[in-house]
Amino acid sequence: MKKVLIIGAGGVGQVVAHKCAQVPEVFGEIMLASRTKAKCDAIAAKLPRPIRTAQVDADNVPELTALIKSFGPDLVLNVALPYQDLHIMDACLETGTNYLDTANYEPPDEAKFEYKWQWAYQDRFRQAGLMALLGSGFDPGVTNVFCAYAQKHLFDEIHVLDIIDCNAGDHGQPFATNFNPEINIREVTARGRYWERGEWVETDPLSWSMTYDFPEGIGAKKCFLMYHEELESLVRNLRGLRRARFWMTFSDNYLNHLKVLENVGMTRIDAVDYQGRQIVPLQFLKAVLPDPGSLGPLTKGRTCIGCLMRGVKDGREKTVYIYNICDHEEAFREVGSQAISYTTGVPAMIGAKMMLTGAWTGAGVFNMEQLDPDPFMAALGAHGLPWVAREL
């Protein structure tokens, strides 16, 4: 049995703690740490077995290092803010501890989604004999593994990839985000970007759209082209890839509210002077919007996230769609969180399980598609995220 330190006590942290607690044969000891210990204690009180909790500032490397040394985990599972990835990686190197996260590093003062900062740790982790697994959520994460599975079993080459993320749920609020509002709005308002014949092509934010007919009764939804970080690693690791895009659904209500907030400057990430103090408008907006954790009991409907791939196998062209559907209400009944947190937290636990059981090993920094997809795909269904692979 192994020890895991989970850093972050938001909606995803709650799911990760629940799912790790369900697998005591792997996660023998669990510690949940956050800037606010009371949040950790509240989550711990809901679990079927005792875990330890702690206060830690994830921006403070010496504080992180001291906590890791005192607990002695085999793995640090980072579900804190993306701004804190590098600090936590530094602490893992300092203490000789393996590392996992669900989202790539972002500089606080620029909405820029790149792996370059974390890929730069490759030599340091390799030389230390440590493993850092990047992006073990759903997208990135499961979508990368879907592609790796398709490349291993279904295609000789994947030529066209469309990752399509649909949240067909409804929380009944005038405007709210299903995960951290600051991260969500930074992502949505950034310029779009996709891969086409060896180069990146940029688009204005949410300027491209398509309608996709989602399976199992979800139906036709409008999807918007965005940039998502898994594209950056997939274009490196998929054979023969000619085009790769990422799409996400948004309701008209969400987009109308977002446009107004943009127009009045509330989505800005640069500081402004207010009554002699410097405040970041987007951080203030986060403070007044509904806490995503409060949406769990309100949200109904399902998510559908998958990879639509076209390529060749044995000289024959084929198209395959691999997807998962997750029900918001079922997720809430199990772990007290809606499906957005569930679909990120479950793969985080599975990635940790792969590392702690030795199914995935290595020294250095890894993206999900670089590892054997088969044990991860088998674990998805076993832990609450069944998938379908359908040839179209």
C-alpha positions in Angstrom: 0.0 0.0 0.0 1.2 3.5 -0.9 0.9 7.0 0.5 -0.5 9.9 -1.6 -0.6 13.6 -0.9 -3.5 15.4 -2.7 -3.0 19.2 -3.0 -6.2 21.1 -3.6 -9.6 20.9 -2.0 -11.9 22.3 -4.6 -14.5 20.2 -6.5 -11.9 18.1 -8.2 -10.0 17.6 -5.0 -13.2 16.3 -3.4 -13.7 13.7 -6.1 -10.0 12.6 -6.0 -10.2 12.1 -2.2 -13.4 10.1 -2.5 -12.1 7.9 -5.3 -8.7 7.3 -3.7 -10.5 6.3 -0.5 -12.5 3.7 -2.4 -9.2 1.9 -3.4 -7.5 1.2 -0.1 -5.4 -1.6 -1.6 -3.5 1.0 -3.6 -3.9 4.2 -1.5 -3.0 3.0 1.9 -2.6 6.5 3.4 -4.1 9.7 2.1 -3.4 13.3 3.1 -5.5 16.2 1.6 -3.8 19.6 1.9 -5.0 23.1 0.9 -4.5 26.7 1.7 -7.7 26.4 3.8 -7.6 23.4 6.0 -11.3 23.7 6.9 -12.1 22.7 3.3 -10.0 19.6 3.6 -11.6 18.7 7.0 -15.1 19.1 5.4 -14.2 16.7 2.6 -12.5 14.2 5.0 -15.7 14.1 7.1 -17.7 12.7 4.2 -15.3 9.9 3.4 -15.8 6.2 4.3 -12.4 6.0 5.9 -10.1 8.4 7.8 -7.6 10.5 6.0 -5.1 13.1 7.2 -5.5 16.8 6.4 -3.1 19.7 6.4 -2.7 23.4 5.6 -0.2 24.4 2.9 0.4 27.3 0.6 1.1 25.8 -2.8 2.9 29.0 -3.8 5.5 28.5 -1.1 8.1 25.9 -2.1 9.7 25.6 1.3 6.3 25.1 2.9 5.4 22.4 0.4 8.8 20.8 0.8 8.4 20.6 4.6 4.9 19.0 4.3 6.1 16.4 1.8 9.1 15.5 3.9 6.9 15.2 7.0 4.3 12.9 5.4 6.6 11.0 3.1 4.2 10.3 0.2 5.1 8.1 -2.8 3.2 10.5 -5.0 2.0 14.1 -4.9 -1.3 14.5 -6.8 -1.7 18.2 -7.8 -5.2 19.4 -8.2 -4.4 23.0 -7.1 -4.4 26.0 -9.5 -2.4 25.7 -12.7 -0.4 28.7 -11.6 1.1 26.5 -8.9 2.3 23.5 -11.0 5.9 24.6 -11.1 6.1 25.3 -7.4 4.8 21.8 -6.6 7.2 20.2 -9.2 10.1 22.0 -7.5 9.0 20.6 -4.1 8.8 17.1 -5.6 12.3 17.4 -7.0 13.5 18.7 -3.6 12.0 15.7 -1.8 12.5 13.0 -4.4 8.7 12.4 -4.9 6.8 11.5 -8.0 4.3 14.0 -9.4 0.9 14.1 -11.2 -1.3 17.0 -12.3 -4.5 17.5 -14.4 -3.8 20.8 -16.2 -0.7 22.5 -17.6 1.1 25.4 -16.0 -0.2 28.9 -16.8 1.6 32.1 -15.9 -0.8 34.2 -13.7 -0.4 37.3 -15.7 -1.0 35.8 -19.2 -3.6 33.4 -20.4 -1.1 31.2 -22.3 -1.5 27.5 -22.5 1.8 25.7 -23.2 3.7 22.7 -21.9 7.1 24.3 -22.5 7.5 25.3 -18.8 6.9 21.8 -17.6 8.6 20.0 -20.5 11.7 22.0 -19.4 11.8 19.8 -16.3 12.4 16.7 -18.3 16.1 16.4 -17.6 15.8 17.2 -13.9 13.1 14.5 -13.3 15.0 12.0 -15.4 18.3 12.5 -13.7 16.5 12.3 -10.3 14.8 9.0 -11.3 11.4 10.5 -10.8 8.2 10.4 -12.9 6.1 13.5 -13.6 2.7 12.7 -15.3 1.1 15.8 -16.9 -2.6 16.3 -17.6 -4.2 13.3 -16.0 -7.7 14.7 -16.1 -10.3 14.1 -18.8 -9.3 16.7 -21.4 -6.4 16.7 -21.2 -6.0 13.2 -19.9 -8.6 10.6 -21.0 -8.7 12.2 -24.4 -5.0 11.6 -24.8 -5.4 8.0 -23.7 -8.3 7.5 -26.2 -6.0 8.7 -28.9 -3.2 6.4 -27.7 -5.6 3.4 -27.6 -6.8 4.2 -31.1 -3.3 4.5 -32.4 -2.3 1.1 -30.8 -5.4 -0.9 -31.8 -7.6 0.8 -34.4 -5.3 2.7 -36.8 -2.0 2.6 -38.5 -2.2 6.4 -38.8 -4.6 8.9 -37.4 -4.9 11.8 -40.0 -7.7 13.9 -38.5 -8.6 14.4 -34.8 -11.5 16.4 -33.4 -11.8 16.4 -29.6 -15.3 17.4 -28.7 -16.4 18.3 -25.2 -20.1 18.7 -24.6 -21.7 19.6 -21.2 -25.4 19.1 -21.8 -26.2 19.8 -18.1 -28.2 22.6 -16.6 -27.6 24.1 -13.1 -30.4 26.7 -13.4 -28.2 29.6 -12.5 -28.2 32.8 -14.6 -24.4 32.5 -15.0 -21.9 30.2 -13.4 -18.9 28.1 -14.4 -18.6 24.4 -13.7 -15.0 24.7 -12.5 -12.8 27.5 -11.2 -14.3 30.6 -12.7 -11.0 32.3 -13.2 -9.4 29.4 -15.0 -12.6 28.7 -17.0 -13.0 32.3 -18.3 -9.3 32.7 -19.1 -9.5 29.5 -21.2 -12.7 30.5 -23.0 -11.7 34.0 -23.9 -8.3 33.1 -25.2 -7.7 32.9 -29.0 -8.5 29.7 -30.7 -5.7 27.6 -32.2 -5.6 24.3 -34.2 -3.0 22.2 -36.0 -3.2 22.0 -39.8 -0.5 20.3 -42.0 2.5 21.0 -39.8 1.7 24.4 -38.4 -0.6 26.2 -35.9 -3.4 28.3 -37.1 -5.0 31.0 -34.8 -8.6 32.1 -34.7 -10.4 34.9 -32.9 -12.0 33.6 -29.6 -15.1 31.5 -30.3 -15.3 32.7 -33.9 -15.6 29.2 -35.4 -18.5 26.9 -34.7 -20.0 23.7 -35.8 -23.1 21.6 -34.9 -22.4 18.0 -33.7 -25.1 15.3 -33.1 -24.1 13.7 -29.8 -25.0 10.1 -29.1 -27.4 8.4 -26.7 -30.1 11.0 -26.9 -28.1 14.1 -26.1 -28.6 15.3 -29.7 -27.4 18.2 -31.8 -25.4 20.9 -30.0 -23.4 23.9 -31.2 -19.7 23.6 -30.6 -17.0 26.3 -30.7 -13.3 25.9 -31.7 -10.9 26.6 -28.8 -7.3 25.8 -28.0 -6.7 23.1 -25.4 -3.3 22.0 -24.2 -3.6 18.3 -25.1 -3.3 19.3 -28.8 0.3 20.4 -28.2 1.5 17.0 -27.1 -0.8 14.9 -29.4 0.6 16.6 -32.5 4.0 15.3 -31.4 3.0 11.8 -30.5 0.3 10.7 -33.0 1.6 9.1 -36.3 0.6 10.8 -39.5 -1.5 13.6 -37.9 -2.6 16.2 -40.5 -5.2 18.2 -38.5 -6.1 18.4 -34.8 -8.8 20.6 -33.3 -10.7 21.0 -30.0 -14.3 21.9 -29.7 -16.5 22.8 -26.7 -20.3 23.5 -26.3 -21.7 26.6 -24.7 -25.2 27.7 -24.3 -26.4 31.0 -25.8 -27.1 32.2 -22.2 -23.5 31.5 -21.1 -22.1 33.3 -24.2 -24.3 36.3 -23.8 -23.3 36.8 -20.2 -19.7 36.3 -21.1 -19.8 38.9 -23.9 -21.3 41.5 -21.5 -18.7 40.7 -18.9 -15.9 41.1 -21.5 -17.4 44.4 -22.8 -17.4 46.0 -19.3 -13.9 44.8 -18.5 -14.7 42.1 -15.9 -12.7 39.4 -17.6 -9.4 41.4 -17.6 -6.5 39.6 -15.9 -4.4 42.8 -15.5 -4.7 44.7 -12.3 -6.7 48.0 -12.1 -6.7 50.6 -9.4 -9.8 50.6 -7.2 -10.0 52.9 -4.2 -6.2 52.9 -3.9 -5.9 49.2 -4.2 -4.8 47.0 -7.1 -7.4 44.4 -8.0 -7.7 42.0 -10.9 -11.2 42.2 -12.3 -11.4 38.5 -13.1 -10.4 37.6 -9.6 -13.1 39.9 -8.2 -15.7 38.3 -10.6 -14.7 34.9 -9.3 -15.5 36.0 -5.8 -19.1 37.0 -6.7 -20.0 34.2 -9.0 -21.5 30.9 -7.6 -18.9 28.5 -6.2 -18.7 25.6 -8.6 -18.9 23.3 -5.6 -22.4 24.6 -4.9 -23.7 23.5 -8.3 -23.5 19.8 -7.6 -27.0 19.4 -6.1 -28.5 21.7 -8.7 -27.1 20.2 -12.0 -29.0 17.8 -14.1 -28.2 16.3 -17.5 -25.1 14.6 -18.9 -21.6 15.3 -20.3 -20.2 13.7 -23.5 -16.5 14.0 -24.1 -14.8 12.1 -26.9 -12.3 11.9 -29.8 -13.5 11.7 -33.4 -10.7 10.3 -35.4 -10.2 9.6 -39.1 -7.3 7.7 -40.5 -6.2 4.4 -42.1 -5.9 0.8 -41.0 -4.5 -1.9 -43.3 -4.8 0.5 -46.2 -8.5 1.2 -45.5 -9.9 4.6 -44.5 -12.0 4.5 -41.3 -13.6 6.9 -38.8 -13.8 6.0 -35.1 -15.5 7.9 -32.3 -14.4 7.1 -28.7 -16.4 8.8 -26.0 -17.7 8.8 -22.4 -21.0 10.0 -21.1 -21.3 11.0 -17.5 -24.5 11.8 -15.6 -24.4 14.9 -13.3 -26.9 13.5 -10.8 -25.2 10.1 -10.6 -21.8 11.7 -10.0 -23.3 13.8 -7.2 -24.9 10.8 -5.5 -21.6 9.0 -5.5 -19.1 11.8 -4.5 -21.1 15.0 -3.9 -19.8 16.7 -7.0 -21.2 17.3 -10.5 -19.9 15.6 -13.6 -17.3 18.2 -14.6 -15.4 17.6 -11.4 -16.1 13.9 -11.5 -14.7 13.5 -15.1 -11.5 15.2 -14.0 -11.1 13.7 -10.6 -11.6 10.0 -11.6 -8.8 10.1 -14.2 -6.5 11.8 -11.7 -7.0 8.9 -9.3 -6.5 6.4 -12.1 -3.3 8.0 -13.3 -2.1 7.9 -9.7 -3.1 4.2 -9.5 -1.2 3.5 -12.7 2.0 5.0 -11.2 1.7 3.5 -7.7 1.0 0.0 -8.9 3.8 0.1 -11.5 1.5 -0.2 -14.5 3.1 3.1 -15.7 6.8 3.7 -14.9 9.6 5.9 -16.2 11.9 8.7 -15.3 11.2 12.1 -16.7 8.2 14.2 -17.7 5.4 12.3 -19.6 2.1 13.2 -21.3 -0.6 10.6 -21.1 -0.5 9.3 -24.7 3.2 8.3 -24.2 2.2 5.4 -21.9 0.4 2.1 -22.5 -3.3 3.0 -22.8 -4.7 -0.5 -22.0 -4.5 -0.6 -18.2 -5.9 2.9 -18.0 -8.7 2.2 -20.4 -9.6 -0.9 -18.3 -9.6 1.1 -15.1 -11.9 3.8 -16.6 -15.0 1.6 -16.7 -14.1 0.0 -13.3 -14.0 3.3 -11.6 -17.1 5.0 -13.0 -16.3 6.3 -16.5 -17.3 3.7 -19.1 -16.4 4.4 -22.7 -17.6 3.4 -26.1 -15.6 3.0 -29.3 -17.8 3.2 -32.3 -16.7 2.9 -36.0 -18.8 5.4 -38.0 
